[in-house]
Amino acid sequence: MKTLAPVIISSIYGGLLPKRMAKLHPDIVDSFYEIVKDVKKAGGKLIVSDMFRPWEVQVDLRKRKPRLANPPGKSYHEAGLAFDFDTGRLGIPMAEFHRIIRKHGWEPIRSESWHIQHPLGTVGYKTIAEAIKDVGNWAK
Ligand SMILES: [Zn+2]
């Protein structure tokens, strides 16, 4: 069992990302800060809108945005393996940003330009469910 690591990061909410959301899987939190550092070095700024989602938040999100959000048990956000960011305020070309995130082991997904996730395999999981259970966020 892994304990999620707290993250300090600017958010779209006018300050730091709220604590309940500001968490990542402990094995990848360092790589996230490397991304933040490299984006800054390139002249941009990473402003986050979403990161960790507790199970009940994913349930609620799925209810409100069924076409956009995965059902609970299927989102990388629930395992602390994803973040969403403000593409409009990134300040560097998206291609440059993708080069940076890939360098640190993360990947974009084609359907959601604002969503970045960390592949499961390189943190030792076969399924998202396995990762979510490992961070203690499965349905109570
Ligand atoms: Zn996302």
Boltz pocket constraint, residues with backbone or C-beta under 6 A from the ligand:
constraints:
  - pocket:
      binder: B
      contacts: [[A, 50], [A, 77], [A, 82], [A, 83], [A, 84], [A, 114], [A, 115], [A, 116]]
      max_distance: 6.0
